[in-house]
Amino acid sequence: MIDIGSLLIDAATLMGTGMAVVFIFLTILVYLVRLMSTCLRDEALPVTTPVPVNKSASSVTTPSPQVVAAISAAVHQYRHSAIQQ
């Protein structure tokens, strides 16, 4: 007949082995990721300087009154149809 004590010892041994394997695997993974980050740091995309934007008055355009009226009419129609549903 199998003793409960030997079953518990086998279970604890199996649990300890599994936890040790997972711990070793995660430790190796952390060091490999750190190694890759240091190796690939030089291959990162180069930093580009932004192109200065000319902020003159000619580059800023305002919508025409017809466009504003069309957008206002569309919003009004949408809100009116949403209320009826």
NORZI-V537763 format. One record per residue. N is the residue number from 1. PSI is psi in whole degrees, 0 to 359 (none if undefined). NEAR is the number of other ideal C-beta (glycine too) atoms within 8 Angstrom. Layout:
n: {N & N}
psi: {PSI & PSI}
near: {NEAR & NEAR}
This chain:
n: {1 & 2 & 3 & 4 & 5 & 6 & 7 & 8 & 9 & 10 & 11 & 12 & 13 & 14 & 15 & 16 & 17 & 18 & 19 & 20 & 21 & 22 & 23 & 24 & 25 & 26 & 27 & 28 & 29 & 30 & 31 & 32 & 33 & 34 & 35 & 36 & 37 & 38 & 39 & 40 & 41 & 42 & 43 & 44 & 45 & 46 & 47 & 48 & 49 & 50 & 51 & 52 & 53 & 54 & 55 & 56 & 57 & 58 & 59 & 60 & 61 & 62 & 63 & 64 & 65 & 66 & 67 & 68 & 69 & 70 & 71 & 72 & 73 & 74 & 75 & 76 & 77 & 78 & 79 & 80 & 81 & 82 & 83 & 84 & 85}
psi: {142 & 133 & 140 & 329 & 319 & 326 & 320 & 323 & 318 & 319 & 317 & 322 & 316 & 318 & 316 & 319 & 316 & 317 & 323 & 318 & 316 & 318 & 316 & 318 & 315 & 324 & 314 & 319 & 317 & 315 & 325 & 321 & 319 & 318 & 317 & 322 & 325 & 325 & 324 & 359 & 324 & 337 & 8 & 160 & 139 & 147 & 126 & 145 & 137 & 147 & 128 & 138 & 133 & 118 & 43 & 167 & 336 & 336 & 341 & 119 & 144 & 146 & 151 & 159 & 330 & 321 & 318 & 319 & 320 & 318 & 317 & 318 & 320 & 318 & 317 & 317 & 320 & 314 & 323 & 320 & 331 & 327 & 322 & 337 & none}
near: {2 & 5 & 6 & 6 & 6 & 8 & 9 & 8 & 8 & 8 & 8 & 8 & 8 & 8 & 8 & 8 & 8 & 8 & 8 & 8 & 8 & 8 & 8 & 8 & 8 & 8 & 8 & 8 & 8 & 8 & 8 & 8 & 8 & 8 & 8 & 8 & 8 & 7 & 7 & 8 & 7 & 5 & 4 & 6 & 3 & 4 & 4 & 4 & 4 & 4 & 4 & 4 & 5 & 5 & 5 & 6 & 4 & 4 & 8 & 7 & 4 & 4 & 7 & 6 & 6 & 6 & 8 & 9 & 8 & 8 & 9 & 8 & 8 & 8 & 8 & 8 & 8 & 8 & 8 & 8 & 8 & 7 & 6 & 5 & 4}
